[in-house]
Amino acid sequence: MMVKLLSGVICFVLLSMVTLLAQESTVRPTPKRKPGSFSGPIGESNLPARLRPALRPTLRATLKGHGQRISCVAISRDSKLIVSGCVDGIVKFWDVASAKELRSFEASSNGVTCVAISSDGKLLATGAYGRRDDDPASSSLKLWDLATGKEVASLKGHVVGSSVSSVAFSEDGKTLASGSDDNTAKLWDVATGQVKAGFAHPGTVVLALSRNGKWLATGCASKDDIVRLWDIENRTEIASLKGHSHSVESVAFSSDSKWLASAELLGSVKLWDVAAKKEKATLKLGGTVYRLGFSADGKMLAYSVAKTVNLIDVETSRRLVTIDEAFTDMALSENGRLLVTISADGPGIKFDDWRDLKVWDIPAAQNP
């Protein structure tokens, strides 16, 4: 009786194993995703081949020269120039073709927080840290001649001693937007250096300007989790976009101004339909999202999270590129073919070790 029972158990176990193996060997079709949907884990090491990034970036150059931590980076519209800012206040210009430093200068004695290049490549805007004992005549927001590196204007309007956290030029280069930890975003007339408008958003403000010149988006990197959408012409808030659960670290418009992307501190990116003022999709991640950027055609979205840079196809949510490199920030070129990351190499990397720039070539995406 016992022998028959054991034989029956063994047969059942063997039959179960065969069934499981047959199921595992079955080829399953790739599930279809709705356009604009976001899902899936970040890392690629445990993913099946069909879900791994489709494009392999190539490291073009590593740019060394900063003596302290690099805080920000930008790429010119024509992808020929890289500008980087450092916590020691030094700004450096780099030639992409030769991977050589062109010039450097001190933009602020307090340290540079953000940089932006005008679309025509003529002007550079820099934001800087503020201090309570700053001279009232000084400013944390400045404009520079990109060809000569000479200061063009010192823009005064934010609270003295406040830090400028975000800067962006309008598409025509006539307006500059700045966000600050004085709880405001401001629009400036580039020609006169005067404030054109101010917008209140509690906390340290990050911002983006739509290319059609109609909208300003603001987020707060310190106090609230709301993305605010403003009508520039009427100077009014037209939407409070809610859905994030933590402070918003970065916002970016697509080049056609149809989409707004926002990233929160602890791991999600949201895509918003600007016209409808509604959330379109959410990408849930597992780490701090530092930066966002669209390619010019609006087909790719770059985001940096958990020491990884990812480029995804906006329509299919397929990850096109993953760079598993230690870094704190990044910039994507206008054509989506060049990526610059703030990097550090070696074991035991510390906060102040982010002193290098890595320049990556991104191959052109192929139609499936």
N, C-alpha and C positions, 0 to 999 in steps of 0.2 A: 504493500500500500504506500509506504513512504517513498519507495523507488519511483512509483508511478507519479506521485505528487511532485517530486523533484524534477522528473523528466518533463512534466507539464510546465513547470515554472521556467525551466531552461528554454524550452521551445518558445514560450511567450516572450521572454527577453530577447532571444535571437530574432524573432519576427519583428519586434518593436525596433531593434537596431537597424534591420534592413529597411524598414519603412522610413525611418529618419534619414538614412543615407540617401535613399531615393529622392526624398523631398529636397535635401541639400543640393543634389546634383541637377535638379530641375532648373533650367534657364528661365528666369523671370524677366518679363519685359520691363523696361525702365518706366516708372510711373510718370504720367504727364502732369506738369504743373501749370496752374493757371498763370497767365501773364501777370508779372508784377508780384508773384508770390515769393516769399522768402522762407526757407526752412533749411534744416540740416546743421550738423556740427561744424566746427571751425577747422580743426586739424585734418590732415589728409592721410596720415599714416595708417589709420584703421579703416579707410574708405575703400570700397571696391573700385576697380579701375574706371568704371563708367562715371563715377562721381568725382574723380580727382580732377584738379585743375587742368584745363585743356592746353594752356600755353606755358612755355618755360622761359622765364626772363633770363637775361644774360647780364652779368655784372660788367658794366663798361669801365667804371673807374671808382676809386676811393679817393676822396678829396680831404686832405689833411692840412691843417694850418691854424685852426682855432686853438687858443690856449686854455679855454674853459668850456663849459657845457653850451652846446648850441641849442637855442630855444625855439627857432623858427626857420622856415625855408620857403622860397617861392621860385617859380619858373616863369620866365618871360613868355609872352603869347607865341613868339616864333620859335621857342624851345632852344634858343641860342645862349641864354644867360640864366645862371642860377644865382640867387641872392640868399645869403644866410645871415642870421642875427644871433648874437651870443649874450650870455648873462653878464659878460664883462663890458658890454656896450659896443663891442666892435661889430661892424657889418662888413661882410666880404662879398665881392663879385667874382664869379667863376665863369670861365668860358667853357661851354659844353663840349665843343669840338676838340679842343686841346686838353681839356681837364686841368687847366692851369688857372691860378688865381690872377685876376686882372688888377684889382685894387682893394684896399680896405681903409676904413676910417672909423672914428668913434662917433656913434650916433647919440649916445647917452652915457653919462657917468654912472647911471643907476642900473643899466642893463636893458637889452632889447627884448621885447615880448612878442612882437608880431611884425611882419613885413607884407607889403603888397606892391605889385608892379602895375602901372596903368596899361591899358590895352595897346596903346601906341608905342609903348616901350620908352617913353620919355621921362616919366616920373616914378619915384619910389616913395612910398609912405612907410614910416616906422612908428611903432608904438613902444613905449618904455615903461618900466616900473616907476612908481612915484614914491616919495618919502615925505613924511610929515614936515620935515625941515627944509623942503624944497623952496628955492627962491620963487616968490610970486611971479617974477618976470620970466621964469623958465616954463617949459612945456614938455609933456611926455609924448606929444604928437608932432611929428615933423615931416616935411616934404623935401625931397632931394632930387637934383638933376642926375638922371641915371648915366648920362654920358660923361659927366665930370666928377660926380660924387660930391658936388657942392650943395650946401643947404639952400633951399629955395624959400621955405617959410617955416615958422614955428607957430603952430595953431593953438590958440588959447581959448578955452571955453569949458573944458572939464574942470572939476574941482581941483584946486592946487594940492599937490601931493597924492592925487589918485593915479592909478596905473591904467594905461590903455591896454586892453586885452585883445582887441580885434580890429582890423582895418580892411576896407575893401573899396575899390574904385568903381564908379559907374562905367557902363560900357563906352560912353562918349568921353570919359576922362574928365568931365566938368565937375563931378561931385565926388567927394570922399566921405565914406561912412566910417565912424569909429565907435567902438564899444568900450566901456570903462567900468571899473569897480565902484564908481560913484553913482551907480544905479541908473545910468542913462546910456542911450545911443544918440549920436549926433550926426547930422549931415552938414558938410562944409562946402562952400563955394571954393573950388580950387584956385580960381583966378584971383579972388580977393582975400582968401584965407578967413572969411567970416562964416559964422554959424548960420545955416539956413533953416534948420529945424532940430528939435530935440524930442526924444521919445523916452518915457520912463519904463524901466524894467528892473525890478528889485534884484540886486546882486551884481555879480561880475558878468557883464554882457558880452556874448559872442553874437556875430551877425553875418548876414549875407545880403547882397543886393541882386535883384533879378535883372537879367540882361535887357528886358524890355523897358526897364526904367520905372516900372509901376510899383514894385513892392520891395519892402524891407522886411527881413525876417530876423527876429532876435530870440536868443535863448539865454538861460542863466546858468553859469557854471558854478554857482555857489548856494543859491537859496531856493529856487522853485523849479518845477519840472514842466513848465508850460512853454510852448513855442508860440510866440506872438507874431502875427502877420499884420503889417502896416501898409496903408495906402499912402504913398509918398506925396502925391499931388495934394491930397486933402489933409495930410498930416494926422490921420486917424487910424486907430486900431480896427481892423476889419475881421479878425478872427483870433481866438485863443485856442490853439490846438493842443488838446489834452490827451494823454495816453501814456506818457513816460512816467516812470516811478522814481526816477532819480534826476539829479541836475543834468542839464543839457550842455555838452562839451563842444559841439560843433554843429553848424547848419550849412547847407549848400543848395543852391538852385541848379537845376539842369539848364543848359544853354537856351532851350526853347521856352523857359520859364513856366513849363507845365507842372514840373515836379519840384518838391522841396524835400530834401533828406535831412534828418536830424538824428544825432547820436547822443545817448545818455551815458553817464559816468559808469554805471555798472552793467553794461552789456546788452543794449539793444539799439538797432537802427530802425527808424520808421520812415516810410515813404508816404508823402502827403500829396493829394491832388489839390493843386493851388486854386484852381477855379471853383471846385466844389467845396474846398476847405474841409476836406475829409481825409481820414487815414486810408491809404490804399493797401499798405502791407507792412509787416513787421519782420525784421530779421533778429532773432534772439541769439545772443552771443554769450561768451563766458568770461569776459574781462573788460577792462576799461577801454572805451572807444575814444581815441585821441583826435582823429581827423577824418573828414569826408571830402570827396571831390568827384565831380562828374567829368567824363570826357566831353569834348565839344559836341559830338553828335548825340549825346545823351544816352548812349547805349551801354556805357560802362560806368559803374560806381565803384570808387576806391574807398576803402576804409581801413584804418589801422586799429588793431585790437590784440591784446595779450601778446605783444612782441611779434606780431605777425601782420603783414600787409596782404590784403585780399582785393582782387578786382573781380566784380561779378557782372554778368549780363543782366541788365535791369529787367528785361522782358521775361526771361526764363529762369532767373535767379541762379543760373549755373556759374560756378566759380571758374573764371578764366585763368587767373593767376594767383598763386600763393607764394609769398616770400617769407620763409621762416628765419628771420634775422632779428637779433636784438635791436630795438630802435624805440624812439619816443614820438616821432612825428614824421610826416611825409608830405610830398607835393606831387601831383599828377599833371603832366603837360597837357596843353590844349588838345593835341591830337591823340592823346592816350597812348603814345609810344615811348614815353620817357617817364620814369618814376625816380624820385629822389627821396632817400630816407636818411634820417638822423640816426647814426649808428654808433656802436661801441663793440669792440672785439675783446676776446679773452675771458678767462674765468673770473668769477667774483666781481662782476661789473657793478659799480656804484653809481649813484645818482649823478655825480659830477663827471663821469667818464664819457658822456655822450658828446664827443668832440669831432667826430668824423661825419662826412657825407658820403653815401654810396649812391652811385648813379646806375640805374638799371635800364636796359633796352627791353621793351615789351614787344613781342612779335605781333603782327596783325592778326586779329581774330578771323578765323575761317568760318564760313557758313556751314552749318551741319548738313 
